[in-house]
Amino acid sequence: MLHLILADSEIEQVPAEIADHKIISWQARKRARRPTELILNSSLHHKAMEKLPDAERRGRPDIVHFFLSLALDSPLNLEGQLRVYIHTRNDQVILADPSVNLPRSYNRFEGLMEQLFMTGAAPPEKPLLVLKKLPLAELVQRIQPYRTIAFSEKGANKKLSDIFGRFSISEEICAIVGGFPHGDYISNLDGVASEVVSIYPKLLTAPAVVSSILCAYEQRFEII
Ligand SMILES: C[S@@+](CC[C@H](N)C(=O)[O-])C[C@H]1O[C@@H](n2cnc3c(N)ncnc32)[C@H](O)[C@@H]1O
């Protein structure tokens, strides 16, 4: 089985230090939420985010939406051979049930994330997404994988077919992809990942890497 972790993902509630900004207050009124119940979104809140540390990489729930859509719709998930986890910059983890029916529309996804971050579980009628406080190292420890492979443009060059070629389907393999647009992992990968690999000489987006991983794994085990 493949356990796919989107690590250090840039999804979080609006931090208290920018909650008073007029853009945030206006959007909070519009959505009938408290400012700090909103999900930070750099495409809407970039002016308010200017003074936040790491502003250039924060507020990217769109990466999480794209990742979950790709992973949950994959043949690997339909075959019951995939588990997905979103680890965030604040060491929270979203555990996604493989049967979750994700909203296609980004606006509805944002509403679902607001609910999840406010209550710890969503949707209310049947919680298939659960939010827990869990650092990356502890998440991997709970999965107890046979091997953990982290993906980074700075890793050792490897072909995806070589990476998965040595495993069998019964082995629990964990793949870690960064859920951030720039910079490096915030979490320490030492002792967490058995290896850090690069699959292409240039920087790729997280969804491009995730779709390559899913495809390589599905081909290796003849799922597609
Ligand atoms: C936009 S990148 C983040 C940039 C960051 N400099 C990095 O690679 O760690 C998002 C994620 O996609 C993956 N990625 C991007 N380019 C890659 C490459 N050439 N090989 C393997 N993984 C890559 C990494 O997991 C990365 O964290």
The ligand as a MOL file (V3000), in Angstrom:
LIG
                    3D

  0  0  0     0  0            999 V3000
M  V30 BEGIN CTAB
M  V30 COUNTS 27 29 0 0 0
M  V30 BEGIN ATOM
M  V30 1 C 7.1800 23.5580 -5.5810 0
M  V30 2 S 8.0700 22.3260 -4.7670 0 CHG=1
M  V30 3 C 8.6940 23.1470 -3.3560 0
M  V30 4 C 10.0490 23.7210 -3.6440 0
M  V30 5 C 11.2280 23.2180 -2.8550 0
M  V30 6 N 12.3990 23.9740 -3.2510 0
M  V30 7 C 11.5090 21.7320 -2.8160 0
M  V30 8 O 11.6440 21.0240 -3.8160 0
M  V30 9 O 11.5870 21.2050 -1.6840 0 CHG=-1
M  V30 10 C 6.8540 21.2770 -4.0730 0
M  V30 11 C 7.3200 19.8770 -3.8420 0
M  V30 12 O 7.3780 19.1650 -5.0760 0
M  V30 13 C 8.3970 18.1770 -4.9820 0
M  V30 14 N 9.3710 18.4100 -6.0690 0
M  V30 15 C 9.5150 19.5130 -6.8210 0
M  V30 16 N 10.4540 19.3400 -7.7550 0
M  V30 17 C 10.9110 18.0750 -7.5910 0
M  V30 18 C 11.8900 17.2710 -8.2650 0
M  V30 19 N 12.5860 17.7410 -9.2930 0
M  V30 20 N 12.0770 16.0020 -7.8430 0
M  V30 21 C 11.3730 15.4960 -6.7870 0
M  V30 22 N 10.4430 16.2040 -6.1250 0
M  V30 23 C 10.2180 17.4680 -6.5200 0
M  V30 24 C 9.0340 18.2660 -3.6210 0
M  V30 25 O 8.4260 17.3370 -2.7560 0
M  V30 26 C 8.6870 19.6870 -3.2410 0
M  V30 27 O 8.7060 19.8690 -1.8460 0
M  V30 END ATOM
M  V30 BEGIN BOND
M  V30 1 1 1 2
M  V30 2 1 2 3
M  V30 3 1 2 10
M  V30 4 1 3 4
M  V30 5 1 4 5
M  V30 6 1 5 6
M  V30 7 1 5 7
M  V30 8 2 7 8
M  V30 9 1 7 9
M  V30 10 1 10 11
M  V30 11 1 11 12
M  V30 12 1 11 26
M  V30 13 1 12 13
M  V30 14 1 13 14
M  V30 15 1 13 24
M  V30 16 1 14 15
M  V30 17 1 14 23
M  V30 18 2 15 16
M  V30 19 1 16 17
M  V30 20 1 17 18
M  V30 21 2 17 23
M  V30 22 1 18 19
M  V30 23 2 18 20
M  V30 24 1 20 21
M  V30 25 2 21 22
M  V30 26 1 22 23
M  V30 27 1 24 25
M  V30 28 1 24 26
M  V30 29 1 26 27
M  V30 END BOND
M  V30 END CTAB
M  END
